[in-house]
Amino acid sequence: MNPEPPTPAVPVADPLAVLARESPRPDPSPIAALTDGLVRGDEGAWHGFHAAYFDRLYHHALVVSRGDASAARDVVQQTFVRVARHARRFDREEAFWAWLATLSRNAAIDAARKRHRYAAMLLGYAREWFGNAPAAASEPERDLRAHLVDAMAGLNPDERGLIEAKYEHGKPIGEIAADAGVTAKSVESRLARIRAKLRERLLRHPSHEDRS
């Protein structure tokens, strides 16, 4: 009589593995849950992020923008754009805020550089225009800046938008034309007319006419 084959041994489960499976996992921190949602593009997470951080970011932007409310709003907007593009998970609020503050500072620096380039371009035109007029050499730069602000304020929104697209944001003529659905030649003609309007306004400024 053949003996019965031995009963195969039942593998004993690793008790640590069983415990890990059966033990409830701790809930993630609020910041981890929020930033996970931002990474996924969850709409609720974005609403929560806006509610929790907009005011704090705005006050931070006011500081780095030296109290310029308009610049601060632009900085916050750019910060939100950068968060959307580079969202990542954080487990601690301190680390998350440090990251947000860095994004905000960088956005403020980039905006200041753009404004500087824009102002430098317009001042270059202003010097050129005043250079063809009497008493131009005595025109201090701070006066030119003030006159320029007045002249720009007299442009309509479409004209200002075109000037800013070309000179502040540095968009190529072809890209501006494609966005507007017109030809590049049409954009160049409009820019020439706007520059002529600015020149006329600058040369008609009372402080300049008084010295002419």
C-alpha positions as CSV (number, residue, x, y, z in Angstrom):
1,M,0.0,0.0,0.0
2,N,1.4,3.3,-1.1
3,P,1.6,5.9,1.5
4,E,-0.5,9.0,1.0
5,P,1.5,12.0,-0.4
6,P,2.3,14.5,2.3
7,T,-0.1,17.5,2.6
8,P,1.6,20.5,1.1
9,A,2.5,23.1,3.7
10,V,0.4,26.2,3.7
11,P,2.6,29.2,3.4
12,V,2.4,31.5,6.4
13,A,1.8,35.1,5.5
14,D,4.2,37.7,6.6
15,P,2.5,39.2,9.7
16,L,4.0,42.7,9.0
17,A,2.5,42.6,5.5
18,V,-0.8,41.5,6.8
19,L,-0.7,44.3,9.4
20,A,0.2,46.8,6.7
21,R,-2.8,45.7,4.6
22,E,-5.3,45.7,7.4
23,S,-4.2,48.8,9.3
24,P,-6.0,52.0,8.1
25,R,-3.8,54.4,6.4
26,P,-3.6,57.9,7.9
27,D,-5.3,60.6,6.0
28,P,-2.9,62.9,4.1
29,S,-2.2,66.3,5.4
30,P,-4.5,69.2,4.2
31,I,-1.6,70.6,2.2
32,A,-0.8,67.2,0.6
33,A,-4.5,66.8,-0.3
34,L,-4.6,70.3,-1.7
35,T,-1.4,70.1,-3.8
36,D,-2.4,66.6,-5.0
37,G,-5.6,68.2,-6.3
38,L,-3.6,71.0,-8.0
39,V,-1.4,68.4,-9.7
40,R,-4.5,66.6,-11.0
41,G,-6.1,69.9,-12.1
42,D,-9.1,69.3,-9.8
43,E,-11.5,72.3,-9.9
44,G,-12.3,72.0,-6.2
45,A,-8.7,72.2,-5.3
46,W,-8.2,75.3,-7.4
47,H,-11.2,77.0,-5.7
48,G,-9.7,76.0,-2.3
49,F,-6.3,77.3,-3.3
50,H,-7.7,80.6,-4.4
51,A,-9.7,81.0,-1.3
52,A,-6.8,80.2,1.0
53,Y,-4.0,81.9,-0.7
54,F,-5.2,84.8,-2.9
55,D,-5.1,87.5,-0.2
56,R,-1.8,86.3,1.2
57,L,-0.2,86.2,-2.3
58,Y,-1.6,89.7,-3.1
59,H,-0.1,91.2,0.1
60,H,3.2,89.5,-0.7
61,A,3.0,90.9,-4.2
62,L,2.3,94.4,-2.9
63,V,5.6,94.2,-0.9
64,V,7.7,92.9,-3.8
65,S,6.0,95.4,-6.2
66,R,6.7,98.3,-3.8
67,G,3.1,99.1,-3.1
68,D,2.0,99.2,-6.8
69,A,-1.5,97.7,-6.6
70,S,-1.8,97.2,-10.4
71,A,1.6,95.5,-10.6
72,A,0.7,93.4,-7.6
73,R,-2.5,92.1,-9.3
74,D,-0.4,91.2,-12.4
75,V,2.1,89.4,-10.2
76,V,-0.6,87.3,-8.5
77,Q,-2.1,86.4,-11.9
78,Q,1.3,85.3,-13.2
79,T,1.9,83.4,-10.0
80,F,-1.3,81.4,-10.4
81,V,-0.3,80.7,-14.0
82,R,3.0,79.3,-12.8
83,V,1.4,77.2,-10.1
84,A,-0.9,75.7,-12.8
85,R,2.1,74.9,-15.0
86,H,4.4,73.5,-12.4
87,A,2.1,72.2,-9.7
88,R,3.7,69.6,-7.4
89,R,2.9,67.8,-4.1
90,F,3.9,69.3,-0.8
91,D,3.4,67.7,2.6
92,R,4.1,70.8,4.7
93,E,2.5,74.2,4.5
94,E,5.8,76.0,5.2
95,A,7.4,74.4,2.2
96,F,4.4,75.1,0.0
97,W,4.3,78.8,1.0
98,A,8.1,79.1,0.4
99,W,7.6,77.8,-3.1
100,L,4.7,80.2,-3.7
101,A,6.7,83.1,-2.4
102,T,9.5,82.2,-4.8
103,L,7.1,82.1,-7.8
104,S,5.7,85.4,-6.7
105,R,9.1,87.1,-6.4
106,N,10.2,85.7,-9.8
107,A,7.0,86.9,-11.4
108,A,7.6,90.4,-10.0
109,I,11.2,90.5,-11.3
110,D,10.0,89.4,-14.8
111,A,7.3,92.0,-14.8
112,A,9.7,94.8,-13.7
113,R,12.1,93.8,-16.5
114,K,9.3,94.0,-19.0
115,R,8.1,97.4,-17.8
116,H,11.7,98.7,-17.9
117,R,12.2,97.5,-21.5
118,Y,8.8,99.0,-22.5
119,A,9.6,102.4,-20.8
120,A,13.1,102.4,-22.4
121,M,11.6,101.8,-25.8
122,L,9.0,104.6,-25.5
123,L,11.6,107.0,-24.0
124,G,13.8,106.2,-27.0
125,Y,11.0,107.3,-29.3
126,A,10.3,110.3,-27.2
127,R,13.9,111.5,-27.3
128,E,14.0,111.0,-31.1
129,W,10.8,113.0,-31.5
130,F,11.9,115.8,-29.2
131,G,15.3,115.7,-30.9
132,N,13.6,117.1,-34.0
133,A,12.0,120.0,-32.0
134,P,13.4,123.2,-30.4
135,A,14.7,123.1,-26.8
136,A,14.7,119.3,-26.8
137,A,18.1,118.9,-25.1
138,S,16.8,120.5,-22.0
139,E,13.9,118.1,-21.5
140,P,14.8,116.0,-18.4
141,E,14.1,112.3,-18.6
142,R,11.6,112.4,-15.7
143,D,9.6,115.0,-17.6
144,L,9.7,112.8,-20.7
145,R,8.3,109.9,-18.6
146,A,5.5,112.1,-17.3
147,H,4.6,113.4,-20.8
148,L,4.7,109.8,-22.1
149,V,2.2,108.6,-19.4
150,D,-0.1,111.4,-20.4
151,A,0.2,110.6,-24.1
152,M,-0.4,106.9,-23.6
153,A,-3.5,107.7,-21.5
154,G,-4.9,109.4,-24.6
155,L,-4.7,106.2,-26.7
156,N,-7.8,104.0,-27.0
157,P,-7.6,100.4,-25.5
158,D,-7.0,98.8,-28.9
159,E,-4.1,101.2,-29.6
160,R,-2.5,100.7,-26.2
161,G,-3.0,96.9,-26.6
162,L,-1.1,97.0,-29.9
163,I,1.7,99.1,-28.6
164,E,2.1,96.8,-25.5
165,A,2.0,93.6,-27.6
166,K,4.8,94.9,-29.8
167,Y,7.0,96.7,-27.4
168,E,6.2,95.4,-23.9
169,H,5.7,91.7,-24.7
170,G,8.0,91.7,-27.7
171,K,5.6,89.8,-30.0
172,P,6.6,89.5,-33.6
173,I,4.5,91.5,-36.2
174,G,3.4,88.2,-37.8
175,E,2.1,86.8,-34.5
176,I,0.2,90.0,-33.7
177,A,-1.3,90.0,-37.2
178,A,-2.3,86.3,-36.8
179,D,-4.0,87.0,-33.4
180,A,-5.9,90.0,-34.9
181,G,-6.8,88.3,-38.2
182,V,-5.1,91.0,-40.3
183,T,-2.0,91.2,-42.5
184,A,1.4,92.1,-41.2
185,K,1.4,95.2,-43.3
186,S,-1.8,96.3,-41.7
187,V,-0.2,95.9,-38.2
188,E,2.9,97.9,-39.3
189,S,0.7,100.7,-40.7
190,R,-1.3,100.9,-37.4
191,L,1.8,101.0,-35.3
192,A,3.2,103.8,-37.5
193,R,0.0,105.8,-37.0
194,I,0.0,105.2,-33.2
195,R,3.6,106.3,-33.0
196,A,2.8,109.4,-34.9
197,K,-0.1,110.1,-32.6
198,L,2.1,109.8,-29.6
199,R,4.7,112.0,-31.1
200,E,2.1,114.7,-31.8
201,R,0.7,114.5,-28.3
202,L,4.2,114.8,-26.8
203,L,5.2,117.8,-28.9
204,R,1.9,119.5,-28.0
205,H,2.5,119.0,-24.3
206,P,2.2,122.4,-22.5
207,S,5.5,122.1,-20.8
208,H,7.2,121.6,-24.2
209,E,5.2,124.4,-26.0
210,D,6.1,126.9,-23.3
211,R,9.8,126.5,-24.2
212,S,9.4,126.3,-28.0
